Amino acid sequence: MKIIYFSLIISFATLISCFSPSQAVDEIPVHQTFKIQSWKLSEVRTINVWTPNTYETTSDSLPVMYMGDGGIKEDFPHIAKTLAKLIQEKKIKPLILVGIENTQRRRDLTGVTTVAKDKEIAPVVGESAKFRSFINDELFPEINKRFRTTIEKSIIGESLSGLFVVETFFLTPEMFDNYIAFDPSLWWNNHNLITTAKTNFKKFPAAKKRIWFAGSNTEDILPYTKALAAILKKESKTNIQWKFSDEPTEKHETIFRATKEKAIVWTLSKTN
């Protein structure tokens, strides 16, 4: 039997992200947190959920955006704040944000690699397939049970989480409707996602998908984001709407916050 713990978190404290001392201070939004025993991952995972103000005042079902770096000390607070702002400005329609708190980030967000240097970044890497299975088979049903949701789903991530977004787009595109990746670490496994893109596109479903991705001036990332853009342009699939945002003035540590609003608006506005 699945064991689930639930708590309501209401806090206006501030914190500094654990990833970089240069990160901005983010107010923690009013949100809900629950814990779920994952049999796929053999561990308990913490899930943070933000809902817009209209969720409590209407009976509407809403689309859901998922994020791999979804802890309170990760990217969840500033993305929730951004969504609230864009909804208030009527640039996007209301949606629910689901953040998955990390336990072993480099294990969950990376695919299998044959490169020895890749394997040195953490004791365990290459288990993204298990993480995807957890999201699809365990987390999706739990979110749908707890909240009023539509079938539309999006995923957003940066760096290794961006790698996971692009990998999911290629390997299991049916999981999400919309994909957003900032500076995805496409160098992973000798840029395997780029070299296998043509093969993966042959198996791509006919359903409509949208993908937005950005590349900073980081030397080991920009060539591969540009290569991905070139591949998408050449494939010219009518069911895939895509946008590459080339950001040569941004660094790896600045690109997420610098481009998140235009990424979300382009992806979710459905007017382009």
Summary of the structure (lengths in Angstrom):
residues: 272
radius of gyration: 17.7
end to end distance: 45.0
largest distance: 53.1
contacts: 884
relative contact order: 0.12
helix: 38%
strand: 25%
